[in-house]
Amino acid sequence: MKEYKISAIKEGTVIDHITPESTFKVIEILSLNKNTEVISVANNLKSSRLGEKGIVKIGSKFLEEEEVNKIALIAPNATLNIIKNYKVIEKIKLRIPEKIEGIVRCFNPNCITNFDKMNTKFNVISNGSIKLVCIYCERSMKKQDITLL
């Protein structure tokens, strides 16, 4: 069997342990453009922890808190690696915050946040699966109902 390797990056971010169905959703979240130094994406790689996984390497980019929170909603078991001088200087196991503000649209079409210019706000209930509860209309949403702004 032929094996391909993804080259190392000098500086930037590696997002590892993404479920295969979430890999390209993670790419959509990131603010990447033609000026981004290096972007490497691999999917359906063998993983002892997940069976299969995806990985995203982005050279010269360090993620903003909003990007990290969005990725945590889509890929809650992912690992974020900060790379400097070809070495992992920090490894962060993503976790879903207890409150989410301004990054998810409320599922309820009658919610005030869908009519007025105001940030959405949700309490996060996570007991193995993700559930968000809007603080304005109290509608709860499961992971499959989540639409990122």
CORCOR-V757996 format. One line per field, one symbol per residue. phi: phi as a letter, one per 40 degrees, with the letter a starting at -180 (. if undefined). psi: psi as a letter, one per 40 degrees, with the letter a starting at -180 (. if undefined). burial: + if it has 9 or more other C-alpha atoms within 8 Angstrom, else -. A space follows every 10 residues. Layout:
phi->???
psi->???
burial->???
This chain:
phi->.cbbbcccbc aibbbbgccd cbdcccdccc cbacccdbbb bbbgccaccb gbababbbcf bbccdccccc ccccbcbcbb bcbbfgbcca bbccacccbb bgbbcccccc cdccbbcacc abcbbbbhbc bbbcccbgcb bcdcccbcc
psi->hhhiihiiid iahhhifhid eedddddddi giaeehchhh hiifihhdde ciiiihhhif hhiidddddd ddddgeeihh hhhhfeiheh hhhiihidih heehhhdhee ideedigihi hiihhhfdih hihhedeehi iideehhi.
burial->--------++ ++++++++++ -++-++--+- -----+-++- --+------- -+++++++++ +-----++++ ++++++++++ ++++-+-+-- +--+-+---+ +++++++--- +-++-----+ +++++----+ ++++------ +++--+---
